[in-house]
């Protein structure tokens, strides 16, 4: 892990911006609600999700990440969520198939890392 940024848990987020293919936004959000969110909850991951009313994105989610995210490896928290997803859909192969289906709905994906500003 990185010792450059000693932080309390929950101060950093991986932020995913999704733009779905034309006409696929509802299907994309429904997929997330059906598969990804229950897996995250089962793994104890609290995701903050937003459906933008204005702008270019269809869905934005903030995933809490550990301070060692700077290594850009899959964080234990996201591996736990993936394991729950695989368990819920009946195994690794099904999970891969579903993940590919979801990826096919996406036109553009942007990932950023953000620090929550906790200054008073």
Secondary structure in CASP SS format (residue, H / E / C, confidence):
PFRMAT SS
TARGET T0000
AUTHOR 0000-0000-0000
METHOD secondary structure of the structure
MODEL  1
X C 1.00
X C 1.00
X C 1.00
X C 1.00
X C 1.00
X C 1.00
X C 1.00
X C 1.00
X C 1.00
X C 1.00
X C 1.00
X E 1.00
X E 1.00
X E 1.00
X E 1.00
X E 1.00
X E 1.00
X E 1.00
X E 1.00
X E 1.00
X C 1.00
X C 1.00
X C 1.00
X C 1.00
X H 1.00
X H 1.00
X H 1.00
X H 1.00
X H 1.00
X H 1.00
X H 1.00
X H 1.00
X H 1.00
X H 1.00
X H 1.00
X H 1.00
X H 1.00
X H 1.00
X H 1.00
X H 1.00
X H 1.00
X H 1.00
X C 1.00
X C 1.00
X C 1.00
X C 1.00
X C 1.00
X E 1.00
X E 1.00
X E 1.00
X C 1.00
X C 1.00
X C 1.00
X C 1.00
X C 1.00
X C 1.00
X C 1.00
X C 1.00
X E 1.00
X E 1.00
X E 1.00
X E 1.00
X E 1.00
X E 1.00
X E 1.00
X C 1.00
X H 1.00
X H 1.00
X H 1.00
X H 1.00
X H 1.00
X C 1.00
X C 1.00
X C 1.00
X C 1.00
X H 1.00
X H 1.00
X H 1.00
X H 1.00
X H 1.00
X H 1.00
X H 1.00
X H 1.00
X H 1.00
X H 1.00
X H 1.00
X H 1.00
X H 1.00
X C 1.00
X C 1.00
X C 1.00
X H 1.00
X H 1.00
X H 1.00
X H 1.00
X H 1.00
X H 1.00
X H 1.00
X H 1.00
X H 1.00
X H 1.00
X H 1.00
X H 1.00
X H 1.00
X H 1.00
X E 1.00
X E 1.00
X E 1.00
X E 1.00
X E 1.00
X E 1.00
X E 1.00
X E 1.00
X E 1.00
X E 1.00
X C 1.00
X C 1.00
X C 1.00
X C 1.00
X C 1.00
END
